[in-house]
Amino acid sequence: MSIERPVYLADYTSADLIIPQLQRDDVPGVVQELCQAMKKAERLSDVLPFYHAALVREYLVNTVVGSGIAFPHARIQGLSQACFAVGRKLEAMQWGSTEGAAVRLVFLSAVPATDASEYLRLLSGLTRLSKQPDLVEQLHNATDSEEIMAVLKQVKLRESSPTPAVAI
């Protein structure tokens, strides 16, 4: 018999990857700020290729999903595990072109280039979060990274691979 362990959105991030008050007001600046958090937390070994890949993808296809949320992301070689950094603006900023949507939450995801299923699982979880107005509101009202983590712990993604049951 095996036991399935639930996986939550919070499992892909940590408090040191959360910036409750982003300083920058433009797409390249926000992506850079979040990339630096990933570098500092040792999630990325080389920031520049990921930064460029995320910006190129963002400029090709805007990742605003509504609810004042953007999901810039890129798949990158040499990354061992999917992760994301999240940043919040206290006041909405223009995301992308002058016609771009107003955004207050930005989730920057890094996913191994060879792991399509993890890529889709993470993005679907983030999209599911964006469609839950009560959770989005909790993210806007959170006072610090720990409160933001508490919200992310409420979004269940899937059951993990079966683990052996412990005999009692």
ROZAMAR-374333 format. One record per residue (C-alpha): residue number from 1; residue in three letters; chain; x, y, z. Coordinates in Angstrom, 2 decimals. Example, Ala and Ser with C-alpha at 12.3 -4.5 7.8 and 13.67 -1.06 7.14 Angstrom:
<site><n>1</n><res>ALA</res><chain>A</chain><X>12.30</X><Y>-4.50</Y><Z>7.80</Z></site>
<site><n>2</n><res>SER</res><chain>A</chain><X>13.67</X><Y>-1.06</Y><Z>7.14</Z></site>
This chain:
<site><n>1</n><res>MET</res><chain>A</chain><X>0.00</X><Y>0.00</Y><Z>0.00</Z></site>
<site><n>2</n><res>SER</res><chain>A</chain><X>1.25</X><Y>3.49</Y><Z>-0.75</Z></site>
<site><n>3</n><res>ILE</res><chain>A</chain><X>0.33</X><Y>6.91</Y><Z>0.55</Z></site>
<site><n>4</n><res>GLU</res><chain>A</chain><X>0.00</X><Y>9.94</Y><Z>-1.72</Z></site>
<site><n>5</n><res>ARG</res><chain>A</chain><X>1.36</X><Y>13.21</Y><Z>-0.35</Z></site>
<site><n>6</n><res>PRO</res><chain>A</chain><X>-0.48</X><Y>16.35</Y><Z>-1.46</Z></site>
<site><n>7</n><res>VAL</res><chain>A</chain><X>1.57</X><Y>18.98</Y><Z>-3.29</Z></site>
<site><n>8</n><res>TYR</res><chain>A</chain><X>0.74</X><Y>22.65</Y><Z>-2.85</Z></site>
<site><n>9</n><res>LEU</res><chain>A</chain><X>1.74</X><Y>25.79</Y><Z>-4.72</Z></site>
<site><n>10</n><res>ALA</res><chain>A</chain><X>3.87</X><Y>26.77</Y><Z>-1.70</Z></site>
<site><n>11</n><res>ASP</res><chain>A</chain><X>6.05</X><Y>23.70</Y><Z>-2.30</Z></site>
<site><n>12</n><res>TYR</res><chain>A</chain><X>7.57</X><Y>25.49</Y><Z>-5.32</Z></site>
<site><n>13</n><res>THR</res><chain>A</chain><X>8.71</X><Y>28.57</Y><Z>-3.43</Z></site>
<site><n>14</n><res>SER</res><chain>A</chain><X>9.96</X><Y>29.79</Y><Z>-0.06</Z></site>
<site><n>15</n><res>ALA</res><chain>A</chain><X>9.74</X><Y>32.93</Y><Z>2.05</Z></site>
<site><n>16</n><res>ASP</res><chain>A</chain><X>13.06</X><Y>34.16</Y><Z>0.65</Z></site>
<site><n>17</n><res>LEU</res><chain>A</chain><X>11.55</X><Y>34.09</Y><Z>-2.86</Z></site>
<site><n>18</n><res>ILE</res><chain>A</chain><X>8.73</X><Y>36.45</Y><Z>-1.89</Z></site>
<site><n>19</n><res>ILE</res><chain>A</chain><X>9.07</X><Y>40.21</Y><Z>-2.25</Z></site>
<site><n>20</n><res>PRO</res><chain>A</chain><X>6.06</X><Y>41.84</Y><Z>-0.53</Z></site>
<site><n>21</n><res>GLN</res><chain>A</chain><X>6.98</X><Y>45.30</Y><Z>-1.91</Z></site>
<site><n>22</n><res>LEU</res><chain>A</chain><X>8.54</X><Y>45.33</Y><Z>-5.36</Z></site>
<site><n>23</n><res>GLN</res><chain>A</chain><X>10.63</X><Y>48.44</Y><Z>-5.96</Z></site>
<site><n>24</n><res>ARG</res><chain>A</chain><X>10.66</X><Y>48.52</Y><Z>-9.77</Z></site>
<site><n>25</n><res>ASP</res><chain>A</chain><X>7.78</X><Y>49.75</Y><Z>-11.94</Z></site>
<site><n>26</n><res>ASP</res><chain>A</chain><X>8.48</X><Y>48.17</Y><Z>-15.33</Z></site>
<site><n>27</n><res>VAL</res><chain>A</chain><X>8.53</X><Y>44.62</Y><Z>-16.70</Z></site>
<site><n>28</n><res>PRO</res><chain>A</chain><X>12.34</X><Y>44.30</Y><Z>-17.08</Z></site>
<site><n>29</n><res>GLY</res><chain>A</chain><X>12.92</X><Y>45.78</Y><Z>-13.63</Z></site>
<site><n>30</n><res>VAL</res><chain>A</chain><X>10.40</X><Y>43.54</Y><Z>-11.88</Z></site>
<site><n>31</n><res>VAL</res><chain>A</chain><X>11.72</X><Y>40.43</Y><Z>-13.66</Z></site>
<site><n>32</n><res>GLN</res><chain>A</chain><X>15.26</X><Y>41.44</Y><Z>-12.66</Z></site>
<site><n>33</n><res>GLU</res><chain>A</chain><X>14.21</X><Y>41.97</Y><Z>-9.04</Z></site>
<site><n>34</n><res>LEU</res><chain>A</chain><X>12.60</X><Y>38.52</Y><Z>-8.91</Z></site>
<site><n>35</n><res>CYS</res><chain>A</chain><X>15.58</X><Y>36.91</Y><Z>-10.68</Z></site>
<site><n>36</n><res>GLN</res><chain>A</chain><X>17.89</X><Y>38.38</Y><Z>-8.07</Z></site>
<site><n>37</n><res>ALA</res><chain>A</chain><X>15.77</X><Y>36.81</Y><Z>-5.33</Z></site>
<site><n>38</n><res>MET</res><chain>A</chain><X>16.11</X><Y>33.44</Y><Z>-7.09</Z></site>
<site><n>39</n><res>LYS</res><chain>A</chain><X>19.87</X><Y>33.90</Y><Z>-7.36</Z></site>
<site><n>40</n><res>LYS</res><chain>A</chain><X>20.21</X><Y>34.91</Y><Z>-3.70</Z></site>
<site><n>41</n><res>ALA</res><chain>A</chain><X>18.14</X><Y>31.86</Y><Z>-2.65</Z></site>
<site><n>42</n><res>GLU</res><chain>A</chain><X>20.44</X><Y>29.71</Y><Z>-4.83</Z></site>
<site><n>43</n><res>ARG</res><chain>A</chain><X>17.60</X><Y>28.56</Y><Z>-7.10</Z></site>
<site><n>44</n><res>LEU</res><chain>A</chain><X>19.40</X><Y>29.87</Y><Z>-10.22</Z></site>
<site><n>45</n><res>SER</res><chain>A</chain><X>23.12</X><Y>29.52</Y><Z>-10.81</Z></site>
<site><n>46</n><res>ASP</res><chain>A</chain><X>23.24</X><Y>31.94</Y><Z>-13.74</Z></site>
<site><n>47</n><res>VAL</res><chain>A</chain><X>20.63</X><Y>34.69</Y><Z>-13.77</Z></site>
<site><n>48</n><res>LEU</res><chain>A</chain><X>21.33</X><Y>36.25</Y><Z>-17.18</Z></site>
<site><n>49</n><res>PRO</res><chain>A</chain><X>20.14</X><Y>33.40</Y><Z>-19.48</Z></site>
<site><n>50</n><res>PHE</res><chain>A</chain><X>16.98</X><Y>32.94</Y><Z>-17.44</Z></site>
<site><n>51</n><res>TYR</res><chain>A</chain><X>16.33</X><Y>36.70</Y><Z>-17.28</Z></site>
<site><n>52</n><res>HIS</res><chain>A</chain><X>16.64</X><Y>36.96</Y><Z>-21.08</Z></site>
<site><n>53</n><res>ALA</res><chain>A</chain><X>14.48</X><Y>33.89</Y><Z>-21.69</Z></site>
<site><n>54</n><res>ALA</res><chain>A</chain><X>11.73</X><Y>35.17</Y><Z>-19.38</Z></site>
<site><n>55</n><res>LEU</res><chain>A</chain><X>11.75</X><Y>38.65</Y><Z>-20.99</Z></site>
<site><n>56</n><res>VAL</res><chain>A</chain><X>11.76</X><Y>37.31</Y><Z>-24.54</Z></site>
<site><n>57</n><res>ARG</res><chain>A</chain><X>8.84</X><Y>35.03</Y><Z>-23.75</Z></site>
<site><n>58</n><res>GLU</res><chain>A</chain><X>6.98</X><Y>37.88</Y><Z>-22.02</Z></site>
<site><n>59</n><res>TYR</res><chain>A</chain><X>7.42</X><Y>40.18</Y><Z>-25.01</Z></site>
<site><n>60</n><res>LEU</res><chain>A</chain><X>6.26</X><Y>37.48</Y><Z>-27.42</Z></site>
<site><n>61</n><res>VAL</res><chain>A</chain><X>3.20</X><Y>36.54</Y><Z>-25.36</Z></site>
<site><n>62</n><res>ASN</res><chain>A</chain><X>2.00</X><Y>38.74</Y><Z>-22.51</Z></site>
<site><n>63</n><res>THR</res><chain>A</chain><X>1.36</X><Y>36.61</Y><Z>-19.43</Z></site>
<site><n>64</n><res>VAL</res><chain>A</chain><X>-1.27</X><Y>38.71</Y><Z>-17.67</Z></site>
<site><n>65</n><res>VAL</res><chain>A</chain><X>-4.12</X><Y>36.38</Y><Z>-16.72</Z></site>
<site><n>66</n><res>GLY</res><chain>A</chain><X>-6.51</X><Y>38.84</Y><Z>-15.16</Z></site>
<site><n>67</n><res>SER</res><chain>A</chain><X>-7.08</X><Y>39.56</Y><Z>-11.49</Z></site>
<site><n>68</n><res>GLY</res><chain>A</chain><X>-4.07</X><Y>41.90</Y><Z>-11.66</Z></site>
<site><n>69</n><res>ILE</res><chain>A</chain><X>-1.63</X><Y>38.99</Y><Z>-11.96</Z></site>
<site><n>70</n><res>ALA</res><chain>A</chain><X>1.19</X><Y>38.27</Y><Z>-14.43</Z></site>
<site><n>71</n><res>PHE</res><chain>A</chain><X>2.99</X><Y>34.93</Y><Z>-14.79</Z></site>
<site><n>72</n><res>PRO</res><chain>A</chain><X>6.28</X><Y>35.52</Y><Z>-16.62</Z></site>
<site><n>73</n><res>HIS</res><chain>A</chain><X>8.12</X><Y>32.23</Y><Z>-16.96</Z></site>
<site><n>74</n><res>ALA</res><chain>A</chain><X>10.78</X><Y>30.36</Y><Z>-18.85</Z></site>
<site><n>75</n><res>ARG</res><chain>A</chain><X>12.15</X><Y>26.87</Y><Z>-19.15</Z></site>
<site><n>76</n><res>ILE</res><chain>A</chain><X>15.90</X><Y>26.71</Y><Z>-18.74</Z></site>
<site><n>77</n><res>GLN</res><chain>A</chain><X>18.69</X><Y>24.17</Y><Z>-19.18</Z></site>
<site><n>78</n><res>GLY</res><chain>A</chain><X>20.59</X><Y>23.09</Y><Z>-16.09</Z></site>
<site><n>79</n><res>LEU</res><chain>A</chain><X>17.83</X><Y>23.80</Y><Z>-13.60</Z></site>
<site><n>80</n><res>SER</res><chain>A</chain><X>17.18</X><Y>20.84</Y><Z>-11.33</Z></site>
<site><n>81</n><res>GLN</res><chain>A</chain><X>13.80</X><Y>21.79</Y><Z>-9.87</Z></site>
<site><n>82</n><res>ALA</res><chain>A</chain><X>10.86</X><Y>24.03</Y><Z>-10.79</Z></site>
<site><n>83</n><res>CYS</res><chain>A</chain><X>10.39</X><Y>27.09</Y><Z>-8.60</Z></site>
<site><n>84</n><res>PHE</res><chain>A</chain><X>8.87</X><Y>30.53</Y><Z>-8.58</Z></site>
<site><n>85</n><res>ALA</res><chain>A</chain><X>9.43</X><Y>33.90</Y><Z>-6.98</Z></site>
<site><n>86</n><res>VAL</res><chain>A</chain><X>6.51</X><Y>36.20</Y><Z>-6.27</Z></site>
<site><n>87</n><res>GLY</res><chain>A</chain><X>6.48</X><Y>39.94</Y><Z>-5.98</Z></site>
<site><n>88</n><res>ARG</res><chain>A</chain><X>3.73</X><Y>42.34</Y><Z>-5.06</Z></site>
<site><n>89</n><res>LYS</res><chain>A</chain><X>3.19</X><Y>46.01</Y><Z>-5.85</Z></site>
<site><n>90</n><res>LEU</res><chain>A</chain><X>1.16</X><Y>48.02</Y><Z>-3.38</Z></site>
<site><n>91</n><res>GLU</res><chain>A</chain><X>-0.16</X><Y>50.12</Y><Z>-6.28</Z></site>
<site><n>92</n><res>ALA</res><chain>A</chain><X>-0.93</X><Y>48.57</Y><Z>-9.66</Z></site>
<site><n>93</n><res>MET</res><chain>A</chain><X>1.64</X><Y>49.00</Y><Z>-12.42</Z></site>
<site><n>94</n><res>GLN</res><chain>A</chain><X>1.26</X><Y>48.84</Y><Z>-16.19</Z></site>
<site><n>95</n><res>TRP</res><chain>A</chain><X>2.44</X><Y>45.41</Y><Z>-17.39</Z></site>
<site><n>96</n><res>GLY</res><chain>A</chain><X>3.85</X><Y>45.43</Y><Z>-20.89</Z></site>
<site><n>97</n><res>SER</res><chain>A</chain><X>2.83</X><Y>47.84</Y><Z>-23.60</Z></site>
<site><n>98</n><res>THR</res><chain>A</chain><X>0.83</X><Y>50.99</Y><Z>-23.02</Z></site>
<site><n>99</n><res>GLU</res><chain>A</chain><X>-2.30</X><Y>48.88</Y><Z>-23.58</Z></site>
<site><n>100</n><res>GLY</res><chain>A</chain><X>-1.09</X><Y>46.35</Y><Z>-21.01</Z></site>
<site><n>101</n><res>ALA</res><chain>A</chain><X>-3.16</X><Y>45.45</Y><Z>-18.00</Z></site>
<site><n>102</n><res>ALA</res><chain>A</chain><X>-2.67</X><Y>46.82</Y><Z>-14.50</Z></site>
<site><n>103</n><res>VAL</res><chain>A</chain><X>-0.78</X><Y>44.28</Y><Z>-12.36</Z></site>
<site><n>104</n><res>ARG</res><chain>A</chain><X>-0.10</X><Y>44.04</Y><Z>-8.63</Z></site>
<site><n>105</n><res>LEU</res><chain>A</chain><X>1.14</X><Y>40.43</Y><Z>-8.33</Z></site>
<site><n>106</n><res>VAL</res><chain>A</chain><X>3.93</X><Y>38.89</Y><Z>-10.41</Z></site>
<site><n>107</n><res>PHE</res><chain>A</chain><X>4.86</X><Y>35.20</Y><Z>-10.24</Z></site>
<site><n>108</n><res>LEU</res><chain>A</chain><X>8.16</X><Y>34.50</Y><Z>-12.03</Z></site>
<site><n>109</n><res>SER</res><chain>A</chain><X>8.53</X><Y>30.77</Y><Z>-12.67</Z></site>
<site><n>110</n><res>ALA</res><chain>A</chain><X>11.68</X><Y>28.87</Y><Z>-13.62</Z></site>
<site><n>111</n><res>VAL</res><chain>A</chain><X>11.24</X><Y>25.32</Y><Z>-14.86</Z></site>
<site><n>112</n><res>PRO</res><chain>A</chain><X>13.77</X><Y>22.75</Y><Z>-16.10</Z></site>
<site><n>113</n><res>ALA</res><chain>A</chain><X>13.79</X><Y>22.68</Y><Z>-19.91</Z></site>
<site><n>114</n><res>THR</res><chain>A</chain><X>13.26</X><Y>18.92</Y><Z>-19.93</Z></site>
<site><n>115</n><res>ASP</res><chain>A</chain><X>10.29</X><Y>18.77</Y><Z>-17.56</Z></site>
<site><n>116</n><res>ALA</res><chain>A</chain><X>7.12</X><Y>19.64</Y><Z>-19.48</Z></site>
<site><n>117</n><res>SER</res><chain>A</chain><X>4.75</X><Y>18.01</Y><Z>-16.97</Z></site>
<site><n>118</n><res>GLU</res><chain>A</chain><X>6.11</X><Y>20.04</Y><Z>-14.04</Z></site>
<site><n>119</n><res>TYR</res><chain>A</chain><X>5.92</X><Y>23.18</Y><Z>-16.20</Z></site>
<site><n>120</n><res>LEU</res><chain>A</chain><X>2.25</X><Y>22.61</Y><Z>-16.95</Z></site>
<site><n>121</n><res>ARG</res><chain>A</chain><X>1.43</X><Y>21.58</Y><Z>-13.37</Z></site>
<site><n>122</n><res>LEU</res><chain>A</chain><X>2.95</X><Y>24.77</Y><Z>-11.93</Z></site>
<site><n>123</n><res>LEU</res><chain>A</chain><X>1.30</X><Y>27.07</Y><Z>-14.47</Z></site>
<site><n>124</n><res>SER</res><chain>A</chain><X>-2.08</X><Y>25.41</Y><Z>-14.01</Z></site>
<site><n>125</n><res>GLY</res><chain>A</chain><X>-1.78</X><Y>25.83</Y><Z>-10.23</Z></site>
<site><n>126</n><res>LEU</res><chain>A</chain><X>-0.94</X><Y>29.51</Y><Z>-10.62</Z></site>
<site><n>127</n><res>THR</res><chain>A</chain><X>-3.85</X><Y>29.96</Y><Z>-13.02</Z></site>
<site><n>128</n><res>ARG</res><chain>A</chain><X>-6.18</X><Y>28.21</Y><Z>-10.56</Z></site>
<site><n>129</n><res>LEU</res><chain>A</chain><X>-4.99</X><Y>30.62</Y><Z>-7.84</Z></site>
<site><n>130</n><res>SER</res><chain>A</chain><X>-5.76</X><Y>33.62</Y><Z>-10.08</Z></site>
<site><n>131</n><res>LYS</res><chain>A</chain><X>-9.37</X><Y>32.43</Y><Z>-10.44</Z></site>
<site><n>132</n><res>GLN</res><chain>A</chain><X>-10.00</X><Y>32.40</Y><Z>-6.69</Z></site>
<site><n>133</n><res>PRO</res><chain>A</chain><X>-10.86</X><Y>36.01</Y><Z>-5.78</Z></site>
<site><n>134</n><res>ASP</res><chain>A</chain><X>-10.75</X><Y>35.37</Y><Z>-2.03</Z></site>
<site><n>135</n><res>LEU</res><chain>A</chain><X>-7.18</X><Y>34.04</Y><Z>-2.22</Z></site>
<site><n>136</n><res>VAL</res><chain>A</chain><X>-6.07</X><Y>36.86</Y><Z>-4.53</Z></site>
<site><n>137</n><res>GLU</res><chain>A</chain><X>-7.50</X><Y>39.34</Y><Z>-2.04</Z></site>
<site><n>138</n><res>GLN</res><chain>A</chain><X>-5.62</X><Y>37.61</Y><Z>0.78</Z></site>
<site><n>139</n><res>LEU</res><chain>A</chain><X>-2.39</X><Y>37.98</Y><Z>-1.23</Z></site>
<site><n>140</n><res>HIS</res><chain>A</chain><X>-3.07</X><Y>41.71</Y><Z>-1.70</Z></site>
<site><n>141</n><res>ASN</res><chain>A</chain><X>-3.75</X><Y>42.16</Y><Z>2.02</Z></site>
<site><n>142</n><res>ALA</res><chain>A</chain><X>-0.89</X><Y>40.02</Y><Z>3.36</Z></site>
<site><n>143</n><res>THR</res><chain>A</chain><X>1.51</X><Y>42.02</Y><Z>5.52</Z></site>
<site><n>144</n><res>ASP</res><chain>A</chain><X>4.65</X><Y>39.95</Y><Z>4.89</Z></site>
<site><n>145</n><res>SER</res><chain>A</chain><X>6.14</X><Y>36.95</Y><Z>3.08</Z></site>
<site><n>146</n><res>GLU</res><chain>A</chain><X>4.94</X><Y>34.49</Y><Z>5.73</Z></site>
<site><n>147</n><res>GLU</res><chain>A</chain><X>1.31</X><Y>35.53</Y><Z>5.19</Z></site>
<site><n>148</n><res>ILE</res><chain>A</chain><X>1.78</X><Y>35.21</Y><Z>1.43</Z></site>
<site><n>149</n><res>MET</res><chain>A</chain><X>3.21</X><Y>31.70</Y><Z>1.97</Z></site>
<site><n>150</n><res>ALA</res><chain>A</chain><X>0.16</X><Y>30.82</Y><Z>4.08</Z></site>
<site><n>151</n><res>VAL</res><chain>A</chain><X>-2.10</X><Y>31.70</Y><Z>1.13</Z></site>
<site><n>152</n><res>LEU</res><chain>A</chain><X>0.03</X><Y>29.64</Y><Z>-1.29</Z></site>
<site><n>153</n><res>LYS</res><chain>A</chain><X>-0.28</X><Y>26.67</Y><Z>1.06</Z></site>
<site><n>154</n><res>GLN</res><chain>A</chain><X>-4.03</X><Y>26.70</Y><Z>0.39</Z></site>
<site><n>155</n><res>VAL</res><chain>A</chain><X>-3.67</X><Y>25.89</Y><Z>-3.32</Z></site>
<site><n>156</n><res>LYS</res><chain>A</chain><X>-3.42</X><Y>22.13</Y><Z>-3.79</Z></site>
<site><n>157</n><res>LEU</res><chain>A</chain><X>-1.87</X><Y>21.10</Y><Z>-7.10</Z></site>
<site><n>158</n><res>ARG</res><chain>A</chain><X>-1.94</X><Y>17.33</Y><Z>-7.11</Z></site>
<site><n>159</n><res>GLU</res><chain>A</chain><X>-1.05</X><Y>14.22</Y><Z>-5.25</Z></site>
<site><n>160</n><res>SER</res><chain>A</chain><X>2.62</X><Y>13.37</Y><Z>-5.51</Z></site>
<site><n>161</n><res>SER</res><chain>A</chain><X>4.07</X><Y>10.07</Y><Z>-6.57</Z></site>
<site><n>162</n><res>PRO</res><chain>A</chain><X>3.11</X><Y>7.30</Y><Z>-4.23</Z></site>
<site><n>163</n><res>THR</res><chain>A</chain><X>5.42</X><Y>6.83</Y><Z>-1.26</Z></site>
<site><n>164</n><res>PRO</res><chain>A</chain><X>5.66</X><Y>3.58</Y><Z>0.62</Z></site>
<site><n>165</n><res>ALA</res><chain>A</chain><X>3.36</X><Y>3.32</Y><Z>3.60</Z></site>
<site><n>166</n><res>VAL</res><chain>A</chain><X>5.03</X><Y>2.98</Y><Z>6.96</Z></site>
<site><n>167</n><res>ALA</res><chain>A</chain><X>4.05</X><Y>-0.19</Y><Z>8.79</Z></site>
<site><n>168</n><res>ILE</res><chain>A</chain><X>2.84</X><Y>0.43</Y><Z>12.31</Z></site>
